[in-house]
Each structure stands twice: as C-alpha cells, then as structure tokens.
C-alpha cells in the first residue's frame, strides 16, 4: 500500500513539472505535428512517436522496464529512468533519464538528435526556438573504410568525400582513435567485416567532431598517416612489429610508443603573458607562482630519469587547447596542470586536486569557470563547455578516468602530508585545459592565493619546493603502480 502511495505522489509531483508542446516534424516530403512533453524544462519526445517517425515497431517489456525500437536497421534499447541508450551494443549517454508519461517512454530531444545523426541515413535538424524537427538527405563526407593485413602490420584506409581536419591518438587494448572535425557519417558504412584485422568499431558524436574508434586484432607499436588522392582517403600504416616504425615527421600526429612505461611527463604552468590568473592581496600573480613551481618540479623529475616537457618556460601566454596538444604530440604519459586557487571569501584556504569530469557541485563548477576564463585571451574563443559537452566528451575521456582519479588522489595525499595548510581533497570539474588530453590528466590547485596567509607561503621557496616534491612523489607512486600492473 505504501509503495502505491509513493508512486502516486511521484506521478503527481512529475505532473507539476511537465506540460505538452506541439513539435512540427518534416520528413520525406511530409509534415505533421506530434505532442512533446516538457519535463523540468527539457523537451522530450515519446518512443512511440519516435517509432512512428521511422516507420518501425516498438517493443515494451513491463517487467524489465525496457523498450526496443528499430531505427534505420539499428536496434535502439532504452531503460526507464536511465540516461543511457544502447545502439547495437554501443552505449550513449542521453544526459537526462528516460521518463514515463501516460504509459509511454519519453526521451530528451536535444541529446537524442546528435546520437540519431550517427545512425540515420538523413541529417537531423532540431530547432528549439521554432519547435521543428527536420530530416534532410545526408551528404556524407566519410564514405567507408578498408582494412587489410600486411607482412609487418595493418593498412587502414578511410575514404573521404572532402578533405577533413583530423586527429589520431591511441589507447589501451589495441584501440586506434580517429577524430574527424565537421564529419558527416553513417554508421552503416562502417561495418565490422569478416576476417578483418578490425574487430570492433565505435562511434562517438561530439559537438564539433565525430570520433571513430577501431579496435585492432594485434598490438601495435607505431603508425604513419597521410592523405592520398584517387580516391581521396586517409591512409594509416600501422606497424605491429618494431620494423618500419619511423613516424611521418608530423609532430601533431606523431605516434605514441606502446611500452607501458610512465616516463614522459608534461607540466603545464597555468596562465602566463597577458593572462595573470588570480592576484593575491599584496599583488602576487598566479602566473608567476605556478611557473616557479613547474620549473622546480621539472628539475626533480629529470633527476629521477623522466623526460619532461613544459608547456611554457617563461612568461608567455599559451592557448588552452595548445597546452594539451603539446602533450598529445609528445606522446606524454601524464599531464599535470599547476594553478593557485582564488575565492572572493579571503578566509577560504587549502589545496585541492581536480580531474576532468562533470562538476559535482557549485564550488567545483566555480573553480572550473575561473580557470576556463583564460579563453578570453584567445583570438578564437570557443564557447564555454557545458555539462552536456563534458558528458559527450566523457565517451572519449572515460578510458583515463580511473587513472586520472588515482593520480589526483596520490597528489592530494602527498600534499596533505607535506603542506601546512588544509587538505581540501579531490574533486572533479570541466576544465578546458584537460579536455583534449589523451592521457591521465589532473589540475592541481596548490593553495589559495586570495588568502593572505597562503599568499605569503606562496612567496617562499620552501613552500613551493614542498609542492614540487609532493607532485614528484605522486608521479613516482603512479609510475610504480601502473608499471607493475602492466607486467
């Protein structure tokens, strides 16, 4: 009885947060209206209407609270109250959970559309202002692929309709990841073929690009990429042995060596140049403090045998996106960004370490917003990254989430031992400087420069040396743990 009452209360509460709105659908020369539900401010479409749009049937399982619908020969599975949608065994994040309204499943239109774009044979345009959903013939620019085994490796070719800007990076378990900007692709053109060296293909829709990830049948040590014509294609020669392992000389796409060693560290001193960062009560600039710490850390790491690259070695402004590109192009194993925190409340103090993920609280969101404010100094200023951007981006980044979290906790534990200030722990937030780093990455907020006492500490050599030593010890701890796991 109590359970029924609780369900009734929930349904009444939900009803107060939703109302219907007409959405105009234009597809295959036809136009019609369907009723969408605005739930807590987000417009949702019913799964039944979704099936109607694509002329398919829908199957509901009341016991498991799941629904299955066919969309352009793809099986789409949804679970009630879950934000995840499974398409042909690939899981996507809808951000907002599937809702139940009047016996039907409802999904958020704004996050559904970019996922449907990957699997549909048409372009899909959603206009929130006009409440229109349009389907148009898709002019594809990623046409398909071909993969074949050679005596010393694998030849992978991606056929193109036009030249596209792209990035390549590798990850564990034999994944080769291709990120194409302004890509238009249909997933059906990239099937896993029988007896192919490609064993699995995954698609990740991002805001300005699409990532295609290929899991290969062999461990590889190197690759070389070039764009060829007749036909236009991206050709990637993948070496599965130590022969012919020279790169193409392009630092942007230089390969990462699969040796399971943690030996290349990129240290990023935040801010720089015209970007002063936070300013302390007596005028101490964050950009100067963190550069000093970065240079100290470099010396310590080099003594331990690490190869160290600094994103800046002097008072120079480096765009945020370029900082992680430095790490990617040098095949870095770790990316450590060093900062000093700030707050309007001068009494707040302590150190904390962040890794990239959706912010859990307003305080973490505020720290990320402040550090991301460096974007205002860049000529091409990207839009601020929303929670949705980071949820989609997480599809790329989550392979390093555990390692980044581990490194963050190691750094925070060592700083807690060495520094005479409050240990504020580890948190997560959406830092632009971390969002394109294809390796474990953290952002260290060493102390509050806005706090008069901690600003005074940040002026001393001994305090800055202790910070550098804490990060060094954490790097050694991380190296020991993950190299042991790789054996």
Backbone torsions as a table, in degrees:
resi	resn	phi	psi	omega
1	UNK	NA	-44.8	-179.9
2	UNK	-61.3	-39.4	179.9
3	UNK	-62.0	-41.5	179.6
4	UNK	-64.8	-38.8	179.2
5	UNK	-64.2	-43.2	-179.9
6	UNK	-63.3	-41.2	178.3
7	UNK	-63.1	-41.5	179.1
8	UNK	-63.1	-42.7	178.1
9	UNK	-61.5	-42.3	179.9
10	UNK	-63.1	-42.7	-179.6
11	UNK	-65.3	-39.1	178.1
12	UNK	-66.4	-39.6	178.3
13	UNK	-65.3	-41.4	179.8
14	UNK	-63.6	-39.9	-178.5
15	UNK	-60.2	-31.4	-179.1
16	UNK	-74.3	-13.4	-177.6
17	UNK	-109.7	9.4	-179.1
18	UNK	-135.2	152.6	172.0
19	UNK	-156.3	154.5	-174.1
20	UNK	-88.3	150.2	176.0
21	UNK	-141.2	142.9	179.9
22	UNK	-77.9	133.7	176.6
23	UNK	-117.3	129.1	-180.0
24	UNK	-88.5	125.4	180.0
25	UNK	-110.9	130.1	177.2
26	UNK	-123.3	115.7	-176.3
27	UNK	-153.3	133.8	176.5
28	UNK	53.7	40.4	177.6
29	UNK	77.9	2.0	179.3
30	UNK	-111.7	152.1	179.4
31	UNK	-133.8	131.8	178.2
32	UNK	-152.8	167.9	-176.1
33	UNK	-114.0	139.0	173.4
34	UNK	-128.9	158.5	-178.3
35	UNK	-95.5	117.3	175.4
36	UNK	-100.1	162.2	179.8
37	UNK	-115.2	127.8	175.0
38	UNK	-92.1	109.6	-176.1
39	UNK	-110.1	115.9	-177.7
40	UNK	50.5	41.3	175.1
41	UNK	88.5	-9.0	-177.6
42	UNK	-108.2	127.8	-177.6
43	UNK	-78.5	129.1	-178.1
44	UNK	-118.8	147.9	175.9
45	UNK	-113.9	145.6	-179.0
46	UNK	-77.5	150.7	178.0
47	UNK	-66.5	-31.2	176.8
48	UNK	-63.8	-42.3	176.9
49	UNK	-67.5	-34.6	177.5
50	UNK	-62.0	-43.9	177.8
51	UNK	-63.8	-37.7	178.9
52	UNK	-63.6	-41.6	-179.7
53	UNK	-58.8	-40.5	-175.8
54	UNK	-97.8	6.5	176.5
55	UNK	62.0	39.0	-177.0
56	UNK	-124.5	172.6	178.9
57	UNK	-98.0	161.5	179.9
58	UNK	-128.0	143.0	179.8
59	UNK	-121.2	123.2	177.2
60	UNK	-106.4	137.8	173.3
61	UNK	-116.8	105.9	-174.9
62	UNK	-69.4	-24.3	-179.4
63	UNK	-75.1	-46.3	-178.6
64	UNK	-89.5	-7.4	-178.4
65	UNK	58.1	45.7	179.6
66	UNK	-124.4	155.4	176.0
67	UNK	-132.7	143.9	178.3
68	UNK	-128.8	130.8	178.5
69	UNK	-136.2	142.7	178.4
70	UNK	-92.3	126.9	178.0
71	UNK	-127.4	111.1	-179.4
72	UNK	47.4	52.2	177.4
73	UNK	68.7	15.4	175.8
74	UNK	-111.8	139.1	178.0
75	UNK	-89.1	118.7	-178.6
76	UNK	-111.4	122.3	-177.6
77	UNK	-115.1	135.3	-179.4
78	UNK	-129.7	144.3	177.5
79	UNK	-119.6	134.1	-178.0
80	UNK	-59.7	134.0	178.1
81	UNK	68.6	12.3	176.4
82	UNK	-109.0	142.4	178.0
83	UNK	-86.2	3.2	-174.8
84	UNK	-101.7	140.5	178.6
85	UNK	-124.4	130.4	-178.6
86	UNK	-104.8	126.0	177.6
87	UNK	-120.9	110.9	180.0
88	UNK	49.8	45.8	176.3
89	UNK	74.4	4.7	171.8
90	UNK	-100.9	130.4	-175.2
91	UNK	-97.4	132.2	177.1
92	UNK	-120.7	153.2	-178.9
93	UNK	-103.3	119.1	178.8
94	UNK	-83.7	-4.3	-178.7
95	UNK	75.4	-51.3	-177.9
96	UNK	-106.8	140.6	-176.2
97	UNK	-69.5	152.6	174.0
98	UNK	-65.1	133.1	-176.4
99	UNK	-110.3	159.3	176.8
100	UNK	-112.4	119.2	178.4
101	UNK	-133.5	119.9	177.4
102	UNK	50.7	44.2	174.6
103	UNK	79.8	5.6	-179.0
104	UNK	-122.2	150.7	175.5
105	UNK	-80.5	139.2	177.6
106	UNK	-125.3	136.4	-178.1
107	UNK	-123.5	148.6	-177.7
108	UNK	-71.2	127.0	-175.8
109	UNK	-66.2	-43.2	-171.4
110	UNK	-61.7	-33.2	179.4
111	UNK	-98.3	-15.6	177.0
112	UNK	-73.1	-40.2	-173.4
113	UNK	-57.7	-49.5	-179.0
114	UNK	-63.0	-25.9	177.0
115	UNK	-75.9	-42.6	177.4
116	UNK	-61.7	-33.2	179.8
117	UNK	-56.3	-32.5	-178.0
118	UNK	-70.7	-31.0	-170.8
119	UNK	-109.4	-11.3	-176.3
120	UNK	-89.8	155.9	178.1
121	UNK	-86.6	4.3	179.9
122	UNK	-128.9	155.8	169.4
123	UNK	-75.0	144.6	-179.3
124	UNK	-122.4	128.3	-179.2
125	UNK	-121.1	121.6	177.9
126	UNK	-110.8	120.7	178.5
127	UNK	-109.3	102.8	-177.2
128	UNK	-64.7	-35.1	-178.6
129	UNK	-69.1	-44.3	-178.6
130	UNK	-90.5	-7.5	-177.9
131	UNK	55.1	50.7	178.9
132	UNK	-123.7	141.3	178.1
133	UNK	-122.3	109.3	-174.6
134	UNK	-111.8	141.3	176.2
135	UNK	-118.0	125.6	180.0
136	UNK	-131.7	156.2	179.6
137	UNK	-57.0	133.1	-175.7
138	UNK	-89.9	123.9	172.9
139	UNK	-93.8	100.8	-173.1
140	UNK	-78.5	146.4	172.3
141	UNK	-119.4	-6.6	167.3
142	UNK	-110.1	111.0	-165.4
143	UNK	-97.8	-18.6	-177.4
144	UNK	152.9	-172.5	-177.9
145	UNK	-147.9	166.2	174.8
146	UNK	-143.3	134.2	179.9
147	UNK	-133.1	135.8	180.0
148	UNK	-144.9	150.2	178.7
149	UNK	-89.3	137.3	176.4
150	UNK	-116.3	177.3	-175.6
151	UNK	-62.7	-31.8	-177.2
152	UNK	-120.2	16.1	179.8
153	UNK	165.6	-149.9	-175.2
154	UNK	-129.6	137.8	175.0
155	UNK	-108.2	117.8	179.5
156	UNK	-115.2	127.5	179.9
157	UNK	-125.4	130.3	176.8
158	UNK	-110.1	119.9	-176.1
159	UNK	-87.2	134.0	-171.5
160	UNK	-120.3	149.5	172.2
161	UNK	-92.8	-18.0	178.9
162	UNK	-157.0	162.9	177.2
163	UNK	-69.1	130.7	179.7
164	UNK	-125.6	142.5	172.8
165	UNK	-72.4	138.1	-176.6
166	UNK	-144.8	161.6	173.4
167	UNK	-131.4	148.7	177.4
168	UNK	-127.0	135.3	170.5
169	UNK	-147.2	160.6	-177.2
170	UNK	-114.3	158.0	176.9
171	UNK	-146.6	173.7	-173.7
172	UNK	-61.8	164.0	177.7
173	UNK	64.3	34.2	170.3
174	UNK	67.6	33.3	178.3
175	UNK	-93.4	130.7	170.9
176	UNK	-112.7	121.7	-171.6
177	UNK	-112.7	125.7	-179.6
178	UNK	-115.2	121.9	-179.3
179	UNK	-109.8	110.3	-178.4
180	UNK	-103.4	130.6	179.1
181	UNK	-89.2	140.1	-178.3
182	UNK	57.7	36.9	-178.2
183	UNK	-80.5	144.5	172.6
184	UNK	-126.8	111.6	-170.3
185	UNK	-138.9	148.1	172.3
186	UNK	-114.6	126.1	-174.1
187	UNK	-59.5	-28.4	-178.2
188	UNK	-66.5	-19.3	179.1
189	UNK	-81.1	-2.5	-178.9
190	UNK	-127.5	62.2	178.8
191	UNK	-79.6	156.5	171.5
192	UNK	-81.6	120.6	-173.1
193	UNK	-96.2	152.3	179.9
194	UNK	-65.3	139.0	179.2
195	UNK	60.9	24.5	179.1
196	UNK	-92.2	149.5	173.8
197	UNK	-69.5	-11.1	174.6
198	UNK	-90.6	118.2	-175.3
199	UNK	-99.4	-18.3	-179.3
200	UNK	-160.0	143.7	177.5
201	UNK	-130.9	131.9	177.4
202	UNK	-124.5	147.7	-179.1
203	UNK	-118.6	132.3	179.4
204	UNK	-127.4	109.4	178.8
205	UNK	-81.2	122.0	173.9
206	UNK	-110.3	176.7	-172.7
207	UNK	-65.9	-40.8	-176.5
208	UNK	-120.0	6.9	-178.0
209	UNK	-155.6	171.4	175.4
210	UNK	-131.3	131.7	179.3
211	UNK	-102.4	131.2	171.4
212	UNK	-110.0	123.8	-179.4
213	UNK	-113.8	126.9	-178.4
214	UNK	-113.0	121.9	173.6
215	UNK	-95.3	120.7	-174.1
216	UNK	-93.4	165.6	-175.6
217	UNK	-85.0	-8.7	-178.3
218	UNK	-134.6	150.4	173.1
219	UNK	-69.6	135.8	-177.9
220	UNK	-122.2	155.9	-175.2
221	UNK	-111.5	-15.4	-173.0
222	UNK	-165.2	166.5	172.3
223	UNK	-153.3	161.0	175.7
224	UNK	-137.2	131.7	-176.4
225	UNK	-124.2	146.9	175.5
226	UNK	-158.4	153.3	178.3
227	UNK	-97.5	126.4	-178.3
228	UNK	-116.9	163.4	179.3
229	UNK	-116.1	170.2	177.6
230	UNK	55.2	66.5	-3.4
231	UNK	-85.4	163.8	178.5
232	UNK	-66.3	125.5	-177.0
233	UNK	-160.0	153.5	170.4
234	UNK	-95.0	118.6	-178.8
235	UNK	-107.5	127.2	-179.4
236	UNK	-121.3	115.7	177.4
237	UNK	-95.0	115.2	-172.4
238	UNK	-108.8	120.5	-178.6
239	UNK	-89.9	124.3	177.0
240	UNK	-102.9	12.4	174.1
241	UNK	-139.1	-177.8	-179.0
242	UNK	-85.3	3.1	178.7
243	UNK	-85.2	150.6	175.1
244	UNK	51.8	45.8	-175.5
245	UNK	-97.5	15.5	178.3
246	UNK	-70.8	141.5	178.2
247	UNK	-81.1	173.9	-177.9
248	UNK	-83.8	4.2	178.0
249	UNK	84.3	-3.6	179.1
250	UNK	-90.4	109.0	-174.8
251	UNK	-62.1	-27.0	-179.3
252	UNK	-63.6	-35.2	-176.3
253	UNK	-113.8	22.3	-179.3
254	UNK	-64.1	138.2	-172.7
255	UNK	-74.7	154.4	176.1
256	UNK	-98.0	132.3	-178.0
257	UNK	-77.0	128.2	-178.4
258	UNK	-87.8	73.3	-178.7
259	UNK	-110.6	1.8	178.9
260	UNK	60.4	18.4	178.5
261	UNK	-99.4	149.0	173.7
262	UNK	-105.6	93.7	-174.0
263	UNK	-137.5	-7.1	178.8
264	UNK	-117.1	117.2	-175.7
265	UNK	-119.1	129.6	172.7
266	UNK	-104.7	125.2	178.2
267	UNK	-107.1	125.2	-177.8
268	UNK	-111.5	108.9	173.4
269	UNK	-82.0	115.9	-173.7
270	UNK	-61.6	154.4	173.9
271	UNK	63.2	-149.5	-178.4
272	UNK	119.4	155.2	179.4
273	UNK	62.1	-129.8	-178.8
274	UNK	-71.7	-11.3	178.3
275	UNK	-95.9	100.0	-175.6
276	UNK	-78.6	-15.4	-172.3
277	UNK	72.4	-150.2	178.7
278	UNK	-78.4	152.0	179.1
279	UNK	-118.8	130.6	-179.8
280	UNK	-76.1	170.5	-178.4
281	UNK	-56.6	-30.7	-179.6
282	UNK	-103.6	9.8	174.3
283	UNK	100.7	4.4	178.2
284	UNK	-67.2	129.1	-177.0
285	UNK	-94.6	135.0	178.8
286	UNK	-56.7	-40.7	-175.8
287	UNK	-59.0	-34.2	-178.6
288	UNK	-76.7	-41.0	-178.8
289	UNK	-63.2	-48.4	-174.0
290	UNK	-71.1	-29.3	175.3
291	UNK	-66.3	-41.2	177.3
292	UNK	-59.3	-45.9	180.0
293	UNK	-64.5	-41.3	-179.3
294	UNK	-62.1	-42.1	179.9
295	UNK	-66.9	-37.0	176.3
296	UNK	-65.3	-43.7	-179.8
297	UNK	-64.3	-38.8	178.2
298	UNK	-56.9	-47.2	-179.0
299	UNK	-60.4	-42.3	-178.9
300	UNK	-66.1	-42.5	-178.7
301	UNK	-67.6	-40.6	179.4
302	UNK	-61.5	-39.4	178.1
303	UNK	-61.2	-29.3	-179.6
304	UNK	-88.0	2.5	175.3
305	UNK	94.9	6.3	178.5
306	UNK	-79.2	149.7	166.3
307	UNK	-87.0	125.9	-173.5
308	UNK	-121.3	132.2	173.8
309	UNK	-121.3	129.8	175.2
310	UNK	-101.6	137.6	178.6
311	UNK	-69.7	-26.7	171.6
312	UNK	-149.9	144.5	179.8
313	UNK	-115.1	-1.0	178.8
314	UNK	-147.2	-169.5	-175.5
315	UNK	-82.0	70.1	-177.9
316	UNK	-121.9	142.4	176.0
317	UNK	-86.2	126.7	177.3
318	UNK	-117.8	121.9	177.8
319	UNK	-54.5	146.9	-174.8
320	UNK	-58.4	-44.2	-178.0
321	UNK	-64.3	-32.2	-179.3
322	UNK	-69.0	-26.0	-177.6
323	UNK	-65.6	-46.6	178.8
324	UNK	-74.1	-26.9	176.0
325	UNK	-64.0	-34.6	175.4
326	UNK	-60.3	-42.7	179.2
327	UNK	-66.0	-45.5	-178.0
328	UNK	-63.4	-44.0	-175.3
329	UNK	-72.0	-19.7	178.3
330	UNK	-99.1	8.0	178.4
331	UNK	61.0	40.1	-176.0
332	UNK	-64.8	147.0	175.8
333	UNK	-93.0	-27.9	177.8
334	UNK	-140.6	146.6	175.4
335	UNK	-125.4	119.9	-176.6
336	UNK	-123.3	114.3	-179.8
337	UNK	-102.2	126.8	-172.6
338	UNK	-108.5	131.3	-176.8
339	UNK	-142.3	171.1	170.4
340	UNK	-123.7	132.5	-172.7
341	UNK	-79.4	167.6	-179.9
342	UNK	-152.7	148.7	178.1
343	UNK	-149.5	149.8	175.2
344	UNK	-66.2	-26.8	176.2
345	UNK	-86.4	105.1	-174.0
346	UNK	-65.2	-14.9	-178.4
347	UNK	-80.0	-18.6	-177.8
348	UNK	-69.3	137.2	-175.7
349	UNK	-146.7	170.0	173.6
350	UNK	116.8	171.4	179.0
351	UNK	-110.8	152.2	176.2
352	UNK	-155.2	157.6	-178.0
353	UNK	-129.0	138.5	-176.5
354	UNK	-118.5	152.6	166.0
355	UNK	-128.1	163.0	-173.3
356	UNK	-76.6	119.7	172.3
357	UNK	-170.9	171.6	179.3
358	UNK	-62.6	133.2	-178.5
359	UNK	-59.3	136.3	-179.0
360	UNK	-90.9	-20.2	-176.3
361	UNK	-148.9	168.2	-176.5
362	UNK	-64.6	-33.8	-178.8
363	UNK	-66.4	-44.7	177.8
364	UNK	-64.0	-38.5	178.6
365	UNK	-63.5	-37.3	-179.5
366	UNK	-67.8	-39.9	177.9
367	UNK	-62.3	-45.1	179.6
368	UNK	-62.8	-41.4	-179.7
369	UNK	-61.2	-39.6	-179.9
370	UNK	-67.4	-47.6	-179.2
371	UNK	-66.3	-34.2	178.2
372	UNK	-72.1	-13.0	-178.7
373	UNK	-65.6	-12.2	174.7
374	UNK	-60.1	-19.7	179.6
375	UNK	-59.4	-24.8	-176.9
376	UNK	-67.0	-16.3	179.7
377	UNK	-90.6	-3.8	-177.5
378	UNK	-91.1	147.8	-177.9
379	UNK	-66.5	-43.9	176.6
380	UNK	-105.2	101.6	-171.5
381	UNK	-91.8	105.7	178.2
382	UNK	-63.7	154.3	176.2
383	UNK	-66.0	152.0	178.1
384	UNK	-59.3	137.6	-177.9
385	UNK	-78.9	124.9	-178.8
386	UNK	-87.3	173.7	175.6
387	UNK	-59.4	-37.2	179.4
388	UNK	-62.2	-43.3	178.3
389	UNK	-55.5	-42.0	-176.0
390	UNK	-75.6	-28.6	174.9
391	UNK	-67.2	-44.3	177.0
392	UNK	-66.2	-41.9	179.7
393	UNK	-64.3	-28.7	-179.8
394	UNK	-60.5	-26.2	176.7
395	UNK	-60.7	-28.7	176.4
396	UNK	-86.9	-42.1	-168.4
397	UNK	-84.7	-19.4	-169.1
398	UNK	-65.0	-14.6	177.3
399	UNK	-67.4	-19.8	179.0
400	UNK	-109.1	6.0	-174.0
401	UNK	-62.5	-46.1	-178.6
402	UNK	-64.6	-44.9	-179.2
403	UNK	-64.1	-42.0	179.0
404	UNK	-64.0	-41.7	177.9
405	UNK	-63.2	-43.4	178.4
406	UNK	-59.3	-46.9	-179.4
407	UNK	-62.7	-40.8	179.3
408	UNK	-60.7	-44.2	-179.9
409	UNK	-67.7	-36.6	177.7
410	UNK	-63.6	-44.7	179.7
411	UNK	-63.3	-44.8	-177.0
412	UNK	-66.4	-36.9	178.4
413	UNK	-64.4	-43.4	-179.8
414	UNK	-69.6	-37.8	176.9
415	UNK	-67.5	-36.6	177.9
416	UNK	-60.6	-33.7	179.3
417	UNK	-75.9	-38.2	-170.2
418	UNK	-91.7	-29.4	-170.8
419	UNK	-97.8	139.9	-179.1
420	UNK	-85.5	41.6	-179.4
421	UNK	-134.3	170.9	-177.0
422	UNK	-63.4	139.5	174.2
423	UNK	-92.5	107.3	-177.0
424	UNK	-89.1	-2.4	173.8
425	UNK	85.0	-165.5	-177.1
426	UNK	-108.5	141.4	177.8
427	UNK	-142.0	175.5	-179.8
428	UNK	-131.4	146.4	179.4
429	UNK	-165.2	173.4	-175.1
430	UNK	-94.7	84.8	-179.8
431	UNK	-92.3	124.0	-179.0
432	UNK	-59.3	-36.9	-175.5
433	UNK	-66.4	-18.4	179.4
434	UNK	-98.5	-12.1	-162.9
435	UNK	-77.2	-6.8	175.5
436	UNK	-122.6	18.5	179.0
437	UNK	-87.2	116.6	-177.0
438	UNK	-94.0	55.0	177.0
439	UNK	-165.9	166.7	175.8
440	UNK	-54.5	131.7	-172.1
441	UNK	-141.8	140.9	178.1
442	UNK	-140.0	159.0	173.5
443	UNK	-122.8	121.5	-175.1
444	UNK	-102.1	118.6	172.5
445	UNK	-96.4	100.0	-167.2
446	UNK	-67.9	-39.1	-178.8
447	UNK	-170.4	170.4	179.1
448	UNK	-91.7	106.1	179.2
449	UNK	-68.4	-19.7	178.8
450	UNK	-76.7	-15.4	177.3
451	UNK	-86.7	126.1	-173.7
452	UNK	-58.2	-40.9	-179.6
453	UNK	-67.7	-41.0	-178.6
454	UNK	-76.9	-28.7	172.6
455	UNK	-61.6	-40.7	178.6
456	UNK	-62.1	-41.4	177.6
457	UNK	-63.9	-40.8	-178.3
458	UNK	-66.6	-13.5	176.0
459	UNK	-83.5	-14.2	-174.6
460	UNK	-93.2	142.8	179.0
461	UNK	-65.1	-38.9	-176.2
462	UNK	-63.4	-40.5	-179.1
463	UNK	-67.8	-44.3	179.8
464	UNK	-66.1	-33.7	177.6
465	UNK	-67.5	-38.0	178.5
466	UNK	-64.5	-37.6	177.2
467	UNK	-62.7	-46.9	179.8
468	UNK	-60.8	-41.3	-179.9
469	UNK	-66.2	-37.6	178.9
470	UNK	-63.8	-42.0	179.4
471	UNK	-69.6	-38.1	176.0
472	UNK	-58.6	-50.9	-178.7
473	UNK	-58.9	-37.8	179.7
474	UNK	-67.4	-39.7	178.1
475	UNK	-63.5	-41.2	177.3
476	UNK	-64.9	-40.3	177.7
477	UNK	-62.3	-43.5	-179.9
478	UNK	-63.9	-45.7	179.8
479	UNK	-58.8	-46.3	-178.6
480	UNK	-61.8	-44.4	-177.1
481	UNK	-65.5	-50.6	-171.5
482	UNK	-80.5	-27.0	174.0
483	UNK	-72.1	-32.4	176.4
484	UNK	-67.6	-39.5	179.4
485	UNK	-66.4	-29.0	-176.6
486	UNK	-78.3	-15.3	-176.9
487	UNK	-74.8	NA	NA
